[in-house]
Amino acid sequence: MKLTSIQISMETKKKLDQKKIHPRESYESVIMRVLENDEIPSLEEAFNLSDKIKQKRKYSTEEVIKLSHEWRNK
């Protein structure tokens, strides 16, 4: 596999760091995962979303599924 170097801003680097599953995960792996699954939230985003859902009221399973689909389509 041929490699190349790219320049990114510190802001972009911080965003990539937030998407890492493990601190030692390569940026190559993060970028490929983001490109393949750009509609799937990170674990942190999923937890934040679930906290917002819990704060509002109790939801049925069907409502949670509907909300998660709506959130992903934004």
C-alpha positions as CSV (number, residue, x, y, z in Angstrom):
1,M,0.0,0.0,0.0
2,K,1.3,3.4,-0.9
3,L,1.2,6.1,1.7
4,T,0.9,9.9,1.5
5,S,0.8,12.7,3.9
6,I,-1.9,15.3,4.2
7,Q,-2.2,18.6,6.0
8,I,-5.3,19.2,8.2
9,S,-6.1,21.9,10.6
10,M,-5.9,21.4,14.4
11,E,-9.7,21.7,14.6
12,T,-10.0,18.8,12.1
13,K,-7.4,16.7,14.0
14,K,-9.4,17.3,17.3
15,K,-12.6,16.1,15.5
16,L,-10.8,13.0,14.3
17,D,-9.4,12.4,17.8
18,Q,-13.0,12.4,19.1
19,K,-14.0,9.7,16.6
20,K,-11.3,7.3,17.8
21,I,-12.5,4.1,19.4
22,H,-9.1,3.6,21.1
23,P,-6.4,6.3,21.7
24,R,-3.9,4.3,19.6
25,E,-6.3,3.9,16.6
26,S,-4.7,5.2,13.4
27,Y,-6.1,8.2,11.6
28,E,-6.3,6.0,8.5
29,S,-8.7,3.7,10.4
30,V,-10.8,6.6,11.7
31,I,-11.1,8.3,8.3
32,M,-12.1,5.0,6.6
33,R,-14.7,4.3,9.3
34,V,-16.1,7.8,9.0
35,L,-16.2,7.7,5.3
36,E,-18.0,4.3,5.3
37,N,-20.4,5.1,8.2
38,D,-20.8,8.8,8.2
39,E,-24.4,8.5,9.4
40,I,-23.6,6.4,12.4
41,P,-22.9,8.5,15.5
42,S,-19.9,8.0,17.7
43,L,-20.3,6.4,21.0
44,E,-20.2,9.8,22.7
45,E,-22.9,11.2,20.4
46,A,-25.0,8.1,21.0
47,F,-24.7,8.5,24.8
48,N,-25.5,12.2,24.6
49,L,-28.6,11.5,22.5
50,S,-29.8,8.8,24.9
51,D,-29.3,11.2,27.8
52,K,-31.5,13.8,26.0
53,I,-34.2,11.1,25.4
54,K,-34.1,10.0,29.0
55,Q,-34.5,13.6,30.2
56,K,-37.7,14.3,28.2
57,R,-39.9,11.3,29.2
58,K,-40.2,7.6,28.9
59,Y,-40.2,6.3,25.4
60,S,-41.4,3.0,24.0
61,T,-39.0,0.9,21.9
62,E,-40.8,1.9,18.8
63,E,-40.4,5.6,19.6
64,V,-36.7,5.2,20.4
65,I,-36.2,3.5,17.0
66,K,-38.1,6.2,15.3
67,L,-36.2,9.0,17.0
68,S,-32.8,7.3,16.2
69,H,-33.8,7.1,12.6
70,E,-34.8,10.7,12.5
71,W,-31.6,11.8,14.2
72,R,-29.5,9.8,11.7
73,N,-31.2,11.4,8.7
74,K,-30.4,15.0,9.8
